[in-house]
Amino acid sequence: MNWKGKPSLVSFMAGASVLALGATASAAMAQEANEAAMETSDEDTAVVTDDGNVIVVSGIRASLRDAMNIKRGAVGVVDAISAEDIGKFPDTNLAESLQRITGVSIDRQSGEGSTVTVRGFGPDFNLVLLNGRQMPASGLGSCCEAPASRSFDFANLASEGIAGVEVYKSGRASLPTGGIGSVINIKTPRPLDRPGFQGSIGVKGVIDHTFDDTEITPEVSGIVSKTFADDSIGVLLSGSYQRRKASLAQFNAGWREGYLGNENNWGSLPVDENDWRGNFSRTENRPDENTVYQVTQNAGYDFTDIDRERFNGQAVLQLRPADSLTATLDYTFSQNTLEARTSSIGVWFNHDQTSSSWTDGPAAGPNFYAESFGPGKDLAITGAVAANRNVNHSIGGNLEWNGPAGMTFVLDAHHSTATSKPTSPYGSNIAVGSAIFGVQNQSVDFTTDMPVISVDMYPGSEIDASNIRPAGNAFRNAYMKDRINEVALRGSKDFDAGFIESLDFGATYTDNKVRSAYGFLQTDSWGGTLSAEDTPDGLYTLTDLPTDLAGMSGSQDPSIIANYFRVDTVGLIDVLNSAVGICTSPWVGTPTGEGCLAEFSVDRRIREKTIAPYVQSLHTFDVGADEAHLRLGLRYEATDISSSALVPVPSGTAIISYNEVAIIDDDLSDSTYTTLKGSYDNWLPAVDLDFSPVQDVVVRASYSHTITRPTYNNLQGGLTVASPIRPDGGSTGGAGNPGLLPYKSKNIDVSAEWYYGPASYISVGYFRKSVSNFIGTTTTQSPAFGLVNPGQGAIYREAVNAVGANAPFSDVVNYVETNYPDAVYYTTDAGGNQVATGILGVTGDPAVFFTLGQPGNSDQTATLDGFEFAIQNNFWDTGFGVILNYTMVDSDTSYDNALRYTETQFAVTGVSDSANAVLFYDKGPLQARVAYNWRDEFLSGFGLDPFYVEAYGQFDASASFEFNNGISVFVEGINILNEDRRGHMRNDQTTFFAAPGYARYAGGVRFTW
């Protein structure tokens, strides 16, 4: 059990500590001699053994020694990773390397490390620097809104061109702000740091062990560094090309908001044997009035083929005309393109004639949820194809002058951009629906790791391509660009004697300009467009589903859907655009005229300007066995914000199916820009103290204030509302608030470290972060834009009563067209024909009351604290070593799954324990390592309901052999045991995603000189 009573790995760590101490007691006695020898080479480590011999250490052990020395020599809490050699970073992905640092865990996309969480604080709470400069970040976000995150995606950068990474966990006045969790500095090589002619070229092939037959794809990287004119001029060039093909399978489910057991309406469980429509339903162990439960709205299986292509490049020119003056000009480029083709099959529920079974409360989950239908219910068959690209450019200059009397001045400036946009003519995220309209009954069994979807079809409507009809579709177009111009002037003064060792000062001006936009084309013809006879069967390839879903319990259940269809989505789009104009004449949205791209209906422009002066002093004095260090720092930041937003002004509503009311926004010319402004300033102190009570032991204590800025969507101006509205009432909407204050954290760090060998140490630390200015959402129930709900209007109710509640929706529309022609909603097909597709909202229909939210700084505070344990040990001269670390994090906030969303809750997301263990061998020409990384379950987000990602751990392995001529061969394996991932909501069985894990392997050759 850990310190808060949770199961943990501490007992395992304690046992390993005893082993490490016993194995290295004699190594600690040779520490002083080893430290002197460590200075003999920049590339290798000379270590003096107990008998006085000198051995040269390189590779993994040299990298660990360099990282350990950064940690040991730092004032404050810093962890690091160093490249083993030029062009040889420890992992194929920076995020995968960072998770080896104590307290760092990662999030993955498409099977690769993407963003990081540090000490329980997620991606938006960690600031990423490149060579000390604040980097822009962009991404396309979720499917249905403009992108908003500040988090940096490490998948954009290849690791071959990285010299090292430093993770600053305690605040420092000289560091840019934005990272409550950490500030992460990525360091790239500089030619004058490695005089002479050096380089490395590597080639490898990569293959993913996935459900589809994927080919071996290439990765090529190279770096070359050369100095001239007595090492006064240096040039470095590096580049890499990586391509990866893989196939991913995943279960996804959508859930309705939490209900209490005494409710009886559409979507909830019936309180007796009759549901809200009066039809018979059966419920086992029905939740009572004190129990919260969620009902699934939809469930399906997604099968995605991905093709990822990444280019990275860097050019550096350095001049040192005098020993005191160094000028550096550098350019960094990265481009990451991800193409994806997805085929899905799934079900939607109407919550009529249901059968279900439930676990006990107070937050109940379904054992199964099933529903029966009359003829005409759809089995959803969806295709998607998209390609999105992230491009980063950074050009910078640095001038460093080491003047007389210990004075140093550094002038640094850069212009950097990050842009994300689709490269596909179909947009950044799309869904083109088809269906077989013949489901007799359907169910989802949630008792297995992979939930099991089962369907029975009516005779004549079997799961076959000949029975498929196209249905509704949506093309979503997102864009984001972040541009940072930054200039910094830093100075320092070293003192020869006295209490003050050095004085650092400086100021940074940062101009951050962000644009994020979003628009969509949507044709809500979910009841079908072309007939099955008019739809080419060749667009759908029948494929065995259990085979491609293999890997998790439940995926081979005999009752699971037997097949899905690989959809030729591009061909289907061409057919539908020619027949009904889904790209040229959509029901909703304004086409750009290029492919299926939409004009932006939401367009946010945010500009932040920050001036940040700082001063810090370093003091040394004798305490214990060595010099003690005291650093005192103070940073002041003042930020001005201007936020403009283009927001659509809806013109009306129309009910287009029994379950959906569309918001009509036919003319973007009605949209308007609104501009709002805000500002804030902060004084940020930082104090660090370290001393050595005995030889080779360092004790540290730090106190600091740090901030993290609000996400961009929280800063936007203007009101937007979400479509569609549900006929039973309500929808959501919101506006931003540029007057928000940043999150502010008061931090305490205490740690002790024992360095008992050249690359061996044990450390234990405690941290505490008290965070204020949390951003909450204030909600009001209010009408907006004069919109009404035709789903509750007299005309619609009359039509439903006239044709019958179980009649096709088209019969309802036909009735209205005959009796109330002015209330019919018409759309235009590809031939220019007017088609009756819905019923307009008219005067007299009840108003739509939206749940409108606006962010604001709450008076809520949260305290996160925890312990970090780490061991790094080399076992004598055997070549074997081990790295173990464990982080425990606890928050005084948590989400109560038993409280319905009507009661306001507050919780910090991302909080979880984490651990990793690495066993390595590095001696002579052979290197090998096996690593295990684990993260406990954590709350990943919440709105009306919580989302949890379950505990996950994976094994990675690598090995290399170096020949005498500088050539080495290597193999790598990621997630070699095919570990699976899952996420749930209020109950463990309210699964919202489940994904079988797949291994990725690589092998190649590297030449270094």
N, C-alpha and C positions, 0 to 999 in steps of 0.2 A: 504494500500500500504506500502511496506517496504522502507528501506532507499535508495534503488536503483530504486524504482518505480515498484517493483514486488508485486503481491498480496501475502499477508502473514497472519500469525496468530498473529501478534503483538497486534491488537486490543483486541483479546481474552486474550492474556497474560496480557495486561494492566488491563483489568477488573478483572482478577484473582488476580493481585497484590493488588488492592484496597481491595478486599475481604480478602486476607491473612493478610494484615496489620491491618485492622480493627479487625479481629478475634483474633489477637495475641498481641495486644498492652500491655496487662497486663502481658503476659508471658515473655516479654522482661525485665520487672522489676525484675524478679526473677533469672536473668541469673547468677549472682555471686554465689548464693547458689547452683544452679544446677551444675555449673562447679565443685564445691568442692565435690559434692556427686557423680559425674560421675566416680570417681576413685575407688569406693567400690568393683567392681567386673570386672573380665575379660570377663565374659559371659553375664551378665545382666547390666542394667543401673539403678542406683538409682537416682530418680529425686525428688527434693524438690518442692512441690507445693506452691502456694501463702499463704496458711494457715499453712505452716510449716510441713505438712505431707510428709512422704517419700513413694513413690510408686516404685515398681520394674518394669522396662520396658525391655522386651526381644523381640525376633522375629524381625518383619519388622522394628519397630522403633529403636531397638538396632542396627540393621544393618545400618540404615540410619544415626544414631548418629555416629557410628564408621567411616563411609565414610565421613561424614561432618567434623569430627575432623581431618582426614587426610588432607582434602582440606584446612581447616583453619590453621593448624599448618605447612603446607608446605611453604618452601621458593621457590617461583616460582609458575607456574600454573599447578596444579595437581588435577585430579578427581579420584574417587575410588569407588569400590563396595566391600562390605564386606559380608561374609557369615552370615546368620541369626543365625546359630548355627553350631556346628561341623557336617559336612556331609550334610548341607542344604544351598546350594547356591540358589539365588533368581530364576534362570531360569534353564531349562533343557539343555541349550546350552550356552556356554560362549559368543558367538557372539550375541545371543538374549539379554543377560544381558548388554553387552557393548553398544548396541544401546540406552539404557536408559541414557547414559552419554551425556551431552551437546556437540554437535558438532560431535558425532559419529553416523554413519549410516552403514548399513551392506548390503552385497550382499548374495543372497541365491542360493543354489543348492539343487535340489530335495526337495524343500520346507523347508530346514533348513538353519539357518545362517551359513555362511562359512567364509567370509573375511570381513574386516572392511575398511571403508573410514573415515578419520578424517579431519575435516575442509576442505573438498574438495579434499584431497589427497588420492588416491586409495590404494589398498592393498600393492603394491610394495613400497610404500612410508612410510610404518609404520613398525617399528621394534618390534618384539615380543621377550620378555625375559621370562625365567622361573627361578624364584628366583634370578633375577639379571643377569642371564647368557644368552648369545645370543644363540638362538635355530636354528638348521637347519630346512629347509623347503623343501618339495618335493611334486610333483604332476605330473599328466600325461598330463596336458595341453589339447590343442585342438586335433581334430582327425588326423590332417595331418602334424604335425611337432614335433620335439623333444621338450620336456618340457623345460621351461626357467624361470619361475617366482620364485622370492624370497619370495613371500607372504606366510604367515603361514595360514593353514586351521584350523579354530577353531573347525570344526566338528570332528577333531581327538580326542579332549579331552572332556571327560564327566565333568560335573560341580560338581559332588558330592565330588570329592577330592580336591576342590579348596577352599582356605581360603579367598582369596581376589584378586582383580585386581586393579592395579594402572595405570592410563593413564597420562603420562607426556607430556604436550602440549608445554612447553617451554624448550629450550635446557638446559643442565646441563653438566658441564665438566666431572663429575664422571660417566656419563651414556655412555654405548656403543653407537656408531653412526650407522646411517642407516635409521633413521626415521625423514624425514622432517615434515610429518604430526603429528607423535607422536611416543613415545616409550611406549610400553605396557608391564608391568611387571606382570606376573601371579605368585601369591604366593600360595604355598602349605603349609599345616599344619606342625608344628614341635612339637614333644611330650613335650619338656621342656617348651614350651609356655603355655601349659595347664596341670599343674601337676595333678597327680592322674590317676584314671582309668576312661576313657571316651570312648564313642563310639556311633555309630548310624548304624542301619540296615534299609534299605528301600526296599520295593517291590512294583512294580506298573505294570499295564497293559496299553498298548498304542494301539490306533486304529486310522487309518487315514480315514477320510470321503472322499473317492475318488470314481472314476467311477467303479472300480472293487470291488468285495466282498473281502475285506481284513480281515484277522483274527486279534484277539487281540494278541499282542506280548509282551514278558516280558522285564522288566528292573529290575535288582537287583544290589544294591550297599551296601557297608559296609565300615566302618572306625572304627578302634579301636586304642586307644592310652593309653599307660601305662608307668608310671615312677616308678623307684625302687631306693633303697639305698638313702633314704632321697632326692629324686628328683634329684639325680646326674646322673642317667641313664634313658634314655627314648627310647621307641620303638613305632613306629607307622606303621600300615599296613592299606592300603586302596585298594579297588578294586571295579570294576563295570562291569557289563555285560548288554549290551543293544542290542535289536533287533527291527528293524522296517520294516514293510512291507507296501508298498503303491503303488498306481498306479497314473501316471501322464499323462496328455494329453497336446499336444501343436501343434500349427500351426507354420510351419517354411517356409521361402521363401528365395531364393537366388536371388540377383539382379545384373544386369550388371552395369558396371560403368556409371557414369552420361554422358549423351549426350547433345549436343546443338540442338535446334530445326531445324537447317539448315543441319544436317547431314543425309545421305542416304546410309546406308550400312547394312550388316547383324547385326541384333540386334537392330538397331534403327528403329524409325517409318518412313514409307515411306513419301516422301515429296509431293506425289500426290496419286492418287488412285492405282498406281502400286508400288509394293514393289521391293526390290533389285533383285528379280528373274523375275519381270515382271508380277506377279500375282496380282489380285485385292485385295486391303485392304481398310478398312474403319476406319477413325479416326475422332472422335468428339473433337472439341476444341484443335486441334493439337498445341503443344507448338511452339512458334515462335523462331526466331534465337537468341533471347536474353534470352531464358528460358532454364534452365537445368532440365532434367528429367531422371528417371531411369526406365528400363524395366525389368520385372521379368523374370528370367531364369528358375526357377522351384519353385514349391509350393507343400506342402504336410502336412498331419496330422500324428503325431507320438503318439503312445500309448505305454507307458513304465511301466512295473512292476518292482519295485525295492525291493531288500531285503538287508538291511544294518545291519551289525553286528559289534559291537564295544566292545573291551576289553580295560580297563584301569587299571593300578595298580601302586602302589607306596609303597616303603619300606624305612623307615628312622630310623637310629640309631644315638642317640646323647649321648655324654659323657661329664660330667662336673666334672672332678676330683677336681677342685678348682673353687672358685667363679670367678676367673679371666680368666679361660680357658674353652672354649667350642669347642668340636669336633663334626662334623656332617658328616655322610656318608649317601647318599641318592641315590635311583634308581627309575627312572620313566619309565613306559612302556605304550605305547598306540598302538592299532591296529584297523584299521577301514577298513572293507571290504564291498564293494558295488557291488552287483550283479544286473545286469539289463537285461531285455528282452524287446526288442522294436519291434513293428510291425507298419509299415508305409504304407500309400497309398498316391500317389501324381502324379503330372504331370510335364513334361518338355516341353519347348517351342522351336520350330525351327524358329520362327519369319518369317513365311511365311503364306500369306492369313490371316492376323490378323484383328481384330476389337478391338477398344479400345475407351475409353472416359477419358478426363483428366481435372484436376482442373486447375485453373489459376496459372501463375508463380508468382515470378521468379524461384521458385523451384516447378515444377508441380508434381503432383502425380496421379496415375491411379484411376479412379472410377471403371473401370473394364478393363481387358485385356483378349482377347479371340483369338482362332485360330482354323481354320478348316483344315482337313487333308484328304488325300486319304487313302485307306486301308493300314494297317500295322503300324500305330502309336501306341506307347506303353502307357498303364496305368501302372505306376511303383508300384510294391508291394514289399516291402523290409522287411527283417527280420534281427535282430541283437541280439546277446547274448554275454555278456562279464562280467568278474569279475575282479576288480582291488582292490589292497590292499595297504594301507599306514601303515607303521610300524615305530614307533619312539622309540628309546632307549636313555636314558640319565643317566649316572652314574657320580656322582660328590662328591667331598670332600671339607669341609670347616673347617678351623681352625681359631678361633677367640681368641685373647689374649688381655685382658684389663690390661695394665701394670700400673706402678706407674706414678705419675705426669701427669695424664690425657692422657697417650699414649694408643692407640689402634692399633693393627695390625690384618689384616685379610688376610689369604692365601686361595684362592679359585681356584679350577680346576675342569674341567669336560671334558668328552668325550661323544659326542652326535651324533647320526645318525638319518637320516630320509630317508626312502626308499619307493619308489612307483613303483609297477610293476603289470602286470596282473597275476592272478591266474588261468585264463581260458586258455585252449589250443588253443583258437581261437584269442588271442591277446587282446590288451587294448581297441580297438575300431574297429568294423567291420561293414560291410554292405554286405548282400547277397541278390542280386536283383532277382526279378521275374517280369513278366509283362503279361498283356493281350494285345495282339497286335490287337486292334480293335477300337481305339478312332476315332470318326468321328469329333467331335469338343469338345473343352474344354475352360473353362473360370474361372477367379477368380474375385470375387466382393470384392473390398477393402473398401467399404463404411461402413461396420459394424465392431464392435470391434474384432470379430472373422471373418477374411476373409472367404468367401464362395467359395469353389471349386466345380464346376459343370462339368460333362462330359456326352456326349452322345456317345453310342457305336454303331458300325455297327451291323446289324442283324447277329446272330450267334456268336457274340463276347461279350455277356453279361457278367456282373460282377459275375462270377461263378467260383468255383474252377476248374471245368473241362476245362476251357479255359486258365489256367495259364501255362506259360512256364518259366523256370529259365533263368536268364540273367547274367549280369556281377556281379563281387564281388570284395571286397577288405578286406584284413586282416591287420590291423595296429598294430604294436608291439612297445610300448614305455617303457622306463625305466628311472628312475632318482634316484640318491643317493646323499645325501648331508651329509658330515661328518665335524663336528667342534671339534677341540681340542683347549681348551682355558685355560690359566692360568692367574690369576690376583693377584697382591699383592697390598693391600690398607692399608694406615695408616692414623691416625688422631691424632691431639694433641689439647686437650682442655686447655684453659687458664682460670685461676681463676678470673682475673680482667683485665681491660684494654679494649682498643678498639677492639682487636681481641678476638673473642669468641672461634674460633676453626680454625685449619688449616688441610685440607685434601689433601692427595697426593697418588699417586699410578701409576701403569702401568699394561697394559693388553697386552698379546700376543695371537693373534687369528690365527689359521691355518684352513682355510676353503677349503675343497676339494670337488668338485662337478663333477659328471658324469651324462650326460643326453644323451640318445640315442634313435634312431627311425629307423624303417624299415617297409616295407610292401610287401605283396604278393597281386598281382592284376591280375585278368583275365578280360579283357575289352570286354567280349562277350555280349555287351549290346543288340545286335540284337537277342539274344536267343541261348540256347544250346540244351537241350533236347526238344522234342516235347511235346505238352500238353498231348498227349496220353501216353507218357513215364514218365510223372511226376505224382507221387501218389497224388490223390486229398486229401487224409487224412492229408497232410502237411499243409493245409490251412483251417481254420475254419471261416466261414462267420459270421460276428459280426455286430450288428447295430451301425452305426457310430454316429448319433445324440445323442443317449443315453449316449455313453461314452465321448462325447465332451461337454455335457451340462454344462452351467454355464456362458456363455458370449453371448451377442447379436450377432446373425448370426448363432450360432451353431444349431439352430432348423429351419433354413431357408428351405422351401420345396424343393428348388433346389440343396441343398447340396448333395454331394455323399452319397448315402443311406447306404452303407456298407463298411467295410474294412475287412481284413483277419488277424486273429491271426495266425502267422506263426510259425510252428515248425522248428525253424532255425537249431537246431542241427541235426534233421532228414534230413533236406534239404542239409546241408553240407555233411553228410555221403553219400547221394545219388549222389551229384555232384562230390565228390572226387572219388568215385568208377567209375563214368561214364566218367568224363573229367579231373580229377586230379587237381582240383582247389587249393588243398593244397600241393600236391606233384609235380605238373608240371604247376605252374602258368605262365601266360604270362610275368609278370614282378616280379622281386624280387627273392631272394634265400631262399628256405625253410631251417629251422634248422633241419628238420627231426622229430620234436616234434609237433604233432598236426598241426595247421595251423600257427605256429609262423615263423616270418621272421628273417633272419640275419639282424643285424643293418647295414644300409647303411649310416647313419649319427651317429657319435659317438663323443661327445664333452667331453673333460677333462679340467677342469679349476681349478686352485689353486690360492687362495688369501692368502697372509701372511701379517698380520697387526700388527704393534707395536704401542701402544697408551699410552704414559705417560700423566698425568694430575696433576694439582694443583689447589686448590680452597681454599679460605679463607672466613670465616663468621664473620661479624662484627655486633655488637649491640650498639645502642645508644638511648638515650631518645628523642623521638619526639612525640608530641601529647599525647594521653591517655595511651600509652603503649610503650614497647620497639620497636624500629625499627630494621630491619635486612637488611644488605647489604651483598650479596655474590658475590665474584669476582672469576671467574674461567677461566682457559685456558687449552685446550686439544690439543695435537699434534698427528696427525695420519700419518703414512707412510705405504703405501700398495704396494706390488709387486704382479704382476699377470703373470701367465704363462698359455697360452691357447693352447691346442692341439686339432685338429679336424680331424676325419676320414671322408673324403668326397668322394662320388662316382664319377667316371670318365665315363660319358655316352659313349656308343659305336655307337649310331646312333639314327634314328627316324623312325617311321612308322605311316601312317595314318590308323586308325582302325575303323573309322566311319566317317560319313559326318561332324561331329562336333569335332573330337578329333584326335590329333596327339600324339602318345605315345613316350616318351623318353625311349630308350632301354638301359638297364643296366644289362646285363646278367651275368656279371662276376665281383663279388666284389673284386677279387684279383687285379683288376686295381685300386682300391681305395687306396688313400695314406693319411698318416698323415702329417699335417703341424702344426708347432708350432710357435706361435707369443708371444711376451712379452710386458708388459706395466707396468707403475708405476705412482703413484701420492702421494702427501702429502698435508696436510691441517692444518692450525692453526685455532682452533675453540674457540673463546672467548664466555663467558656467564656471564651476569651480571643480578642479581635479587635484587630488592628493595621492601620492604613492610613496612608499618607503619599504625598506627591507629589514624586518626585525632580526632575521638571521640570513646567512649567506644563501643566495639563490632562491630566496622566498620573497615575493613581492605582494604587498597588501595595497589595495586601491580603494578609494572612496571618491565618488563624483556626485555633484548636484548641478542640475541644469534645467532651463526652461526651453521647450521646443514647440514648434507649431506645425500644423498641416493645413493647407488651404482647402476650401470647399471644392467639390467637384463642379464641373462647368455647368451641368444642367441645373444645379441649385442656384447658380448665379444669373441665369437667363432672365430676360424681361419678357412680359407678355403672357397671356392666358391661352392654354390649349386644352382641348377636350378629346377624350379617347373614343374611337369608333371600333366596333359597333356598340350600340346600347342594347340591353336585354329588354324584351317586351314586358317582363315582370317588374321593370323599374330600374332606373339609375344607371349611371356610368361614372367614370372618374375623369378628373382634369386637374390642372395645376398651373402655377406660375412660379417663376424663380424670384430670387431676392439678392441683388448685388450688394446689399448692405450687410450681408452675413459676416460675422467675425470668424477667423480661423479657429480650428481646434487648438487648444493649448494644453500642454502637458508639463507637469512639474515632476522631475525625474530624480531618483536616488539609485545609485549603483554602489555596491560594496563587493569586493572580491579578494580572493587570496590565490596565489599561483606559486607552485614550487617547480623550478626548472632544474631537474636533477640529471640531465644529460644533454648532449649536443643538439638533439632534436626531440627531447622527451620532457614532458611536463604533466602536472596535474593541476587543475584549477577548479574552484567552486565559487560561485557568485550569486548574489541576491540582487534583484532589481525591483523597483516599485515606480509605477507611473500613475499619477493622478491627473486625469484628463477632464477638462471643462470645455464649455462652449460647444457641446455636442449639438449637432443639427437635427432637429426634429421637425415634424410636419404638423402644422395646424390645419385641421379639416373643418369645412363647413358644408352644410347641405344647402345648395343654392341652385336656382335656374341659371342658365347661361345662354347668351345670344338669342333668347326668345324661343329656343327649341322645344318642341312638343313631342309626345310619345304616341304615335298612331297605333301601337300595339295595345294601348288601353283606350283607344277612341271608339266612338259609337259606330262608325262606318265599318271598321275592322271586326268588331264584335258581331255586328249584324251579319256580315258576310260569313264568318265562321259558323254561326248558328244556322245559316241557310244551307251551307254545303256539307256541314258535319265536321267535327273536330279531327277526324282521321283522314279526311280527304287530302289529296295533294294540294300544296300551297298554290299551285297555278290555278286551281278551281276557285280559290278565294279571290285571286286577282281578277279572274274572268268575271266573277260576280260583280265586283266593284266597277270594272270597265263597262259593264252593261248598265248598271244602275247609278253610278257616280263617276262618270268619265273624267271630271275635273280633279278627282282625287287619285288618279292612277299615276304612278311613277314610271316614266318611259326612259329607255336607254336606246342608243343607236348602235346597230350592228355594223359589221364590216361593209355591208352593201348600202349603208345609209338608211336602213329601214328602222322605224320606230318600233320598239318591242316593249310590251307591258311587262314589267318585272317586279313591281311592288306597289304599295299603297302609301300615298303621301300623308304626312302630318298636316292637319288642317286646323283652322280656327275652331276652338271648342274642345280639341283634344287636350288632355291634361299635360301640364308642363313637365319636362324632364328635370328632376332634381339631381344634380351632379354632386358627387363627393369631391369637392374642390380642395386641393391641398397646396399650402405654401410653406416652404422651409423657413425655419427661424432658429436662432440659437436658444436652446432650452437652458433651464437652470439645473438640468441633470448633470451629475458628475459620475465618473467611473474610475475605479482604482484597479489597475492590473498589477499583480506582483507575482514573483516566481523565483525559482532557483535554476541555475545552470551548472552542470557538472561536465567536465571534460578530462579525458586522458589521452595523451599521445605518447607512445612508448616504442622505442627500438630495442629489440632483444639482442644485446651485445653486438657481435659482428656476424650474426647469423644471416642477416639480410631480412629477417622477418620483423614486422612491426604491426602495431594495432592503433587505431584511433577510435575512441568511444566518446560519445557525448549524449547527454539527456537534458531536456529542458522541461520544467514544469511551469505552467502558466495558469493563473486563476484570476477571475474577475469577480468583483462584488455585484455585477449585474448578470442576469440570465433571463432567458425567455421562458415564460410559464406556458407550456403547451395546453394547459387546462383552462386558460382564459381565452374567451372569444375576442375577436378583433375589435369589438365595440369598446373594450377596455384598453386604454392606452398602455403600451409597454415600451420599455427601453432596454436594449441589450447591446453589448459590444460584439461585433461579429469577428470571426477568425480565431477566437481564443481556443487553443488546444495544446496539449503536450506533444513533444516531438523528440525523436532520437535518431541517431545513426551510428553505425558500426562499420569500420573498414579494417580488413586484414590484408596486409600487403607483403610482398617479397620483392626486394631490390638488391641484387648483388651480381656483380659482373655484368654480363650482357643481358641477363634475364630480369624482367620486371613483371609483376602480376599483382592484381588486387581484386578483392571481392568486397562489395559495399552493400549494406542494407540500410534503407531509409524508411522511417515510419512516422506517421502523423496520426494522432488520435482524432476522433470525431469532433466536428466543430460546426457552429452556427455560421452558415455562409451568407445569410441574408434573411430579411423578413419584410413583409408589407402587411397585408391582411393576415398572413400566415407565415410560419417560419420555414426555412429551408436548411437542412443539415446535410453535410457531406460526411459519410461514414469513415471510420478509421481505415487507413491504407498504408501498406508497406510493400516495398519492392526490392529485389536483389539485382544488382548490376555487377558485371565482371569485365576485366580487361587483362591482356597480357601482351608483352612485346619482347622481342629478341633483337639485340643490336650486334651487327657484325663489325669487324675492325675497320672497315672502310667507310664508316659513317652511315651505312644502310641498316635500317631496322625494319622488321616486319611486325605487324600487330593485329590483334583481333579484339573486338569489343562486343559486349552484349548488354542490352538495356531491358529491364524487366524480364529477366530470363525465366522466371517461374510463371509468367502470364497472369499476374495478379489482377483481379477484377476491381471495379469501382462502382459504388452505389451512393445514392442520396435519397433521403426521405423527408417528410414534413412532420406533422405533429406526432405521428405514431410511426414506429419502425416499418409498418406495413403500408404506409401511405408513400409508396416509392414514386419519386418523380424522375429518377433516371437509374439505369443499371447498364453497365458496359463491360463486356468481357475484355480482359486484358490480353495484349499481344506483345510478344518479344520483338526486339529489333536487333539485328546483328550487322556487324561491319568487319571488314578485314582489308588490310592494305599494306603499303610500303612507304617508308619515309627516308629521305636522304638529307643529312645535315652536315654542314661544313663550317 
